[in-house]
Amino acid sequence: MSSTANDTGHGSDFLRERLPQQPEKPRQAVSEECAEHTVKKLNDQEDETEIEEKRTYGRIPTGVVPETHDMVSTLFSPTASKKVTDIIVITCLACLIGLFFALPPSLRVPFYGITFLCWRAAYNGGIGLLLYAQSNGRRLTKWAKKSGIFEPPSTGKNSHPWLYPILRRDFETQIPKDYKFEEAPLEYNTWLLFRCLVDLILMSDFISYCLFAAACGGTPQGESTYGTIARWSVGWALIVFNLWVKLDAHRVVKDFAWFWGDFFFLIDQELTFDGVFEMAPHPMYSVGYIGYYGISLLAASYKVLFISLIAHAAQFAFLAIVESPHIEKTYNPPQPRKRLPEASSDEDLTESQELDAGHINNYPPLASAEQPSPVHNLIGLQNMDVHRVTDVAVILLQIYMFSLTLLTPPTTPYQFFFVANAVIWRIWYSLGLGFILDRQSNKKKWTRHFIKYGESTEEAWRQWKGIYHLSMTMCYLSFITAAWKMYTLPEDWQYGLTLLRHVIGSAMVALQIWTFFSMYESLGEFGWFYGDFFFDHAPKLTYSGIYRFLNNPERIIGLAGVWGIAIMCWSRSIFFLAVLSHVLTLAFIQFVERPHMQKLYGESLRQDSGVSKNLKRALPKPIRAWQGSVDRVLADTMDFIEDFIDNAKPKLEAGYDKIVSESRTLFKHYPAHISITRVAPDLAGLNPADYNLELEGTPPLSPRLAERERNSGREGEKGRMPPRRRSTFRTLMFEYGAPIKVKWTAPSNHGRKDWVGLYMIADNASRQVTRVSSQGRWIATNEGVFDNASADQGILISSKNILAGDWKDNKAEKKDCCVGEMEFAGDKLWWTTGVFEFRYHHNGNHNVMTISLPFEIRIGRFDEADVERDGSGSVRPAIEEALLPVVRNCFDRDENIAPRTVDEAFGNLVEREGKFARRVIFAVHQMFGIEFAPEVVQADGNVRNLAWRIETARSVLAPYSMSTEARGSPIEK
């Protein structure tokens, strides 16, 4: 079988290739694209075969790895050959089970509880740490390469030769077909070794948990026969469902992802994430742990329940800290930036090109070409702003409600008052705001009101957001205060189901909080505040995040916390509030949100969610037919209710003006890493005079202006005079964010692990030893000597030997030496102004061999008096010219995100990595004296829009600007 690259659209650079007849032998690819193309073809061919045991091929940065088998562990198969690691695992498990019968019953619970927590720490902490190091620096692969553990002992490179025959036998036993230990890539063998450790930890973790549950198991006192039957039925149902989740997840992701293979190499294959992956996010970590709660029911033990919650929480922490960042980095990289067409003049740019620069939080382009989109979010503590009336009102009302709740006694009148207050706010939040949105959807009545007074759609949108945010806050706050008044602290937590109610209720509250965060992450502020009711150019309808599984999360789990609080309070009044909240929420979705969505999106609106589709697929045919009949009856009922509501609309409209008029009255150092360093014994014979550092960087655009800015006018008469210079040396000044090249010279016998770090001068008191961490701002002099991958980032010329006779300059004393060159850029720079220095350190320690000349990072101030205005008297072109190189530096001069022109859009990574926007706003503050929020940079999307915003802000703040012109009041023209 042969294929040409042209057939697959990869271009003519790929050579015609034939898939080899020896797939076990790894191949080298000419490029990453070629490797991806080859692996994809191999996997597609395997999918077309009819054999039962199919292969799955993967790739590494340097070529293609052999197949990974889709198989379940053969640990307990009596017919499978056992590896040394299998024997270790079986022995460990046998010891755990044997101790269960050997230990007295009184010691089983603490022993297996501590044992399980240790294995769980080894799982989430130990495995998590290894995967984190592999993801961020390929540390495991580098360790395997450095130790030579997979090299034949005859080469002399293997530091553990006794392990070689063991690993070879184990791996070839594990993969009996199409695998040769000596020819397999390093990444693949490292993954197989990692899997051996994972097998031990995971099996021991689960067995110790089961033994702990068995040690705690029992029957509650006074439990009836029916209660026991129900408890065991539910418990086993949860366990069976958990087993199905694990098997179905393994069917989709296979052994490769099950054992975190994408941390070591990648597989190019079309996967269909159906089944359980359409029912819950990260099913192996979310619903994949529901069996733990089934075992807790079988054991009827709070100890098992609490240790299950601890294990589940640790698994979520593992997901958030280790796995999710790696998935985001590997499978969801920033989209390539859209390049603008080459234009000969500014007039060649269309208005749509200027507006489509960038928008955040899923906002559509609200502004015209003359005004970029505003950014001032409401949701989240990080967006709280005491200069905004909505936030002030929310804070004051919260203080008022909490004070009233705490200062009043829990008597019947006050309880009635708080419950009635919660009812009123819930009715207003669901029905009142729902009516406003319905009128806005059909007649744009909210927007018309503001246009009548000469205001814009944007103003109507801002006022609506404020009212909705205030109403939502008060709705949930009033419910919480009512629940506080009705709640009674239990006298006996062990009585009945008291403790279980609080555990379930707390879990449901946590579920609702997670639901809200997930909805906001998917919708953004625009969708959260129903922006498509106000703007016709709404974003394209997508089902991502939590909406992949549920069409309306608030319909089912969006009020889980309300029910959780009701379960904890166990009060009729709070249960009434929960029922009312759920009914009104369903009514809002059915009569307000759904009709608008159908009108706006039409046929693109999905009928069945992922959960619904899989549940229907699992039902027998008779039940599916019955369910269809029920759907028709419900549809007819809803049509009748809708007709009834339409007939009642005139009466509701009569009170609209009164509701609106009354509602108008409502409205983000480190501990210094101290290194106690001893003088290295190999320092003897090294002369610091033989070391040297030379710097090369981009000077400021106006170095004389930067020097002149040192004269603040606050000095004495002599201090304001130019300094007398007795040499040609002038202060080293470099541009903010511009890369700095460092050329180093060292003796021929310098340490292989020498490194150069960048520091603020004031951070080090000693010139011989550095006693503060470089915080990642360091580069090795020799490539590949550190396990940390970032140590090699920036090396331009690794250590190169220069003989004394090869010197081209006229040095007084010529010696054999080593030279090299490196470049500090991006995260290896300080993103602030000040005076800095480079330090050359010896052999992986903090002994300083030489220090560079000090240099200053300075951002020159923009002065209108020094620039020319355009024909209309505007300084915007000058601002754009001064701002463009600074923005490019702030974006690391990366062609994927840094603009080449003032009209070119910023790359998508700017929105994802907030550090880029924070760099820009710092530079803008230093240059123009104007402080912006980082979201402004993300929303403006290009330099032209940002320059417009700066010019506008300077005109508004003219009396307080940094201009050297007169600082009086603005003159009316």
Secondary structure by P-SEA (a helix, b strand, c coil): ccccccccccccccccccccccccbbbbbccaaaaaaaaaaaaaaaaaccccbbbbbbcccccccccccccccccccccccccaaaaaaaaaaaaaaaaaaaccccaaaaaaaaaaaaaaaaaccaaaaaaaaaaccaaaaaaaaaacccccccccccccccaaaaaaaaaaaacccccccccccaaaaaaaaaaaaaaaaaaaaaaaaaaaaaaaccccccccaaaaaaaaaaaaaaaaaaaaaaaaaaaaccccccccccccccccccccccccccccccccccccaaaaaaaaaaaccaaaaaaaaaaaaaaaaaaacccaaaaaacccccccccccccccccccccaaaaaaccccccccccccccccbbbbbcccccccccccaaaaaaaaaaaaaaaaaaaccccaaaaaaaaaaaaaaaaaaccaaaaaaaaaaccaaaaaaaaaacccaaaaaaaaaaaaaaaaaaaaaaaaaaaaaaccccccccccaaaaaaaaaaaaaaaaaaaaaaaaaaccccccccccccccccccccccccccccccccccccaaaaaaaaaaaccaaaaaaaaaaaaaaaaaaacccaaaaaaacccccccccaaaaaaaaaccaaaaaaaaaaaaaaaaaaaaaaaaaaaaaaaaaaaaaaaaaaaccccccccccccccccccccccccccccbbbbbbbccccaaaaaaacccccccccccccccccccccccccccccbbbbbbbbccccccccbbbbbcccccccccccccccccccccccccccccccccccccccbbbbcccccccccccccccccbbbbbccccccccccccccccccccccccccccccccbbbbbbbcccccccccccaaaaaaaacaaaaaaaaccccccccccccccccccccccaaaaaaaaaaaaaaccccccaaaaaaaccaaaaaaaaaaaaaaacccccccccccccccc
